[in-house]
Amino acid sequence: MMLLVGLGNPGEKYAGHRHNVGFMAVDEIIRRHGFDGPRFKFQGEVWEGRLGSEKVLILKPLTFMNDSGRAIGEAMRFYKIDPQDVVVFHDELDLEAGKLRVKLGGGTAGHNGLKSIGAHIGPDFVRVRVGIGHPGQKHQVLTFVLKDFAKSDQEWLAPLIDAMAENADLLADEDISRFANKVHITRFPEATEKKSKKDAPAKAPEPGNDKSQDKP
């Protein structure tokens, strides 16, 4: 069994905030893959379904961001889920807006939600880091993450969330590198096609068409 977790703050007034992109990601997975729920357990909303052949739980903690680890720890203990089978979707200030990085383990980079999770279950869980960009100054960070995405952000936000949901079955297969690659390919098919053509070996000349053979 795998546990997918979206990080965010509960309540309508927070719904469009940059800090809630983790909630947005799992909401689309729930919708696209027909998960059942919610049930209110483990201090959060719990949804059940399958990705491929794997049974998957999705948890949206209702503890507010800074205490997310409490809800995750409860769910893990109840279902006896190992940390490496926990995938957390969260916002990432240190990534350019629209970029995605996926890794097992690592630090918290000052993210209070990740700090809480690490304190309750340790560092060895999978992080799906969704880049939201940085406001430029440290004192602007709190205001930045607790504001709605700008209208211009929708150009990359909606396609990125859609691509994550489309390829979520790869997370259930524990193929996190392929998940990241497929999300990129889904979002940028033209760029990927151009790179493939650029990296393709040069086509050998057809017999009889090599003009150098005509030289004396």
Residue pairs with C-beta under 8 A, 6 or more apart in sequence:
1 54
1 55
1 56
1 57
1 79
1 81
1 85
2 51
2 54
2 55
2 56
2 57
2 81
2 85
2 86
2 87
2 171
2 172
3 56
3 57
3 58
3 59
3 72
3 75
3 76
3 79
3 81
3 85
3 86
3 87
4 26
4 29
4 56
4 57
4 58
4 59
4 87
4 89
4 168
4 171
5 22
5 26
5 58
5 59
5 60
5 61
5 68
5 72
5 86
5 87
5 88
5 89
6 22
6 23
6 24
6 25
6 26
6 27
6 58
6 59
6 60
6 89
7 19
7 20
7 22
7 23
7 61
7 65
7 68
7 88
7 89
7 90
7 91
7 113
8 14
8 17
8 19
8 20
8 21
8 22
8 23
8 24
8 60
8 65
9 17
9 19
9 20
9 64
9 65
10 60
10 62
10 64
14 20
14 146
15 23
16 148
16 149
17 145
17 146
17 147
17 148
17 149
18 91
18 132
18 144
18 145
18 146
18 147
18 148
18 149
19 65
19 91
19 145
19 146
20 91
21 89
21 90
21 91
21 130
21 132
21 157
21 161
22 88
22 89
22 90
22 91
22 113
22 130
23 60
24 157
24 161
25 89
25 128
25 130
25 161
25 164
25 165
26 47
26 58
26 60
26 89
28 161
28 162
28 164
28 165
29 35
29 58
29 164
29 165
29 168
30 37
30 47
30 49
30 58
31 165
32 165
32 166
32 168
33 49
33 50
33 51
33 165
33 168
34 49
35 47
35 48
35 49
35 56
35 58
36 47
36 48
36 49
37 45
37 46
37 47
37 48
37 58
38 45
38 46
38 47
38 60
39 45
39 46
39 47
39 48
40 46
40 62
41 75
42 59
42 61
42 71
42 72
42 74
42 75
42 78
43 61
43 62
43 63
43 70
43 71
43 74
44 59
44 60
44 61
44 62
44 63
44 71
44 75
45 59
45 60
45 62
46 57
46 58
46 59
46 75
47 57
47 58
47 59
48 55
48 56
48 57
48 58
49 55
49 56
49 58
50 56
51 168
51 169
51 171
51 172
52 169
52 172
52 173
54 172
54 173
56 172
57 75
57 79
59 71
59 72
59 75
61 67
61 68
61 70
61 71
61 72
62 71
63 70
63 71
65 112
65 113
65 116
66 112
66 113
66 115
66 116
67 116
68 113
68 116
68 117
69 116
69 117
69 118
69 119
69 120
69 121
70 116
70 120
72 86
72 88
72 117
72 120
72 121
73 120
73 121
75 81
76 82
76 83
76 86
76 121
83 121
83 122
83 124
83 125
84 104
84 124
84 125
84 126
86 121
86 125
86 126
87 125
87 126
87 127
87 128
87 171
88 113
88 114
88 117
88 125
88 126
88 127
88 128
89 128
89 130
89 164
90 111
90 113
90 114
90 127
90 128
90 129
90 130
91 111
91 130
91 132
91 145
92 101
92 109
92 111
92 129
92 130
92 131
92 132
93 109
93 110
93 111
93 132
93 133
93 134
93 141
93 144
93 145
94 109
94 131
94 134
95 101
95 129
95 130
95 131
95 132
95 133
96 131
96 133
97 131
97 132
97 133
97 153
97 156
98 131
98 156
98 157
98 160
99 131
100 128
100 129
100 130
100 131
100 160
100 164
100 180
100 183
100 184
101 127
101 129
101 131
101 180
102 126
102 127
102 128
102 129
102 176
102 177
102 179
102 180
103 126
103 127
103 129
103 176
104 124
104 125
104 126
104 127
104 176
105 123
105 124
105 125
106 123
106 127
107 123
108 114
108 115
108 118
114 127
117 125
126 171
126 176
128 164
128 171
130 160
132 145
132 149
134 141
134 144
135 141
135 143
135 144
149 157
159 187
160 183
160 187
162 186
163 182
163 183
163 186
163 187
164 183
166 186
167 179
167 182
167 183
167 186
168 179
170 176
170 178
170 179
170 182
171 179
184 192
185 192
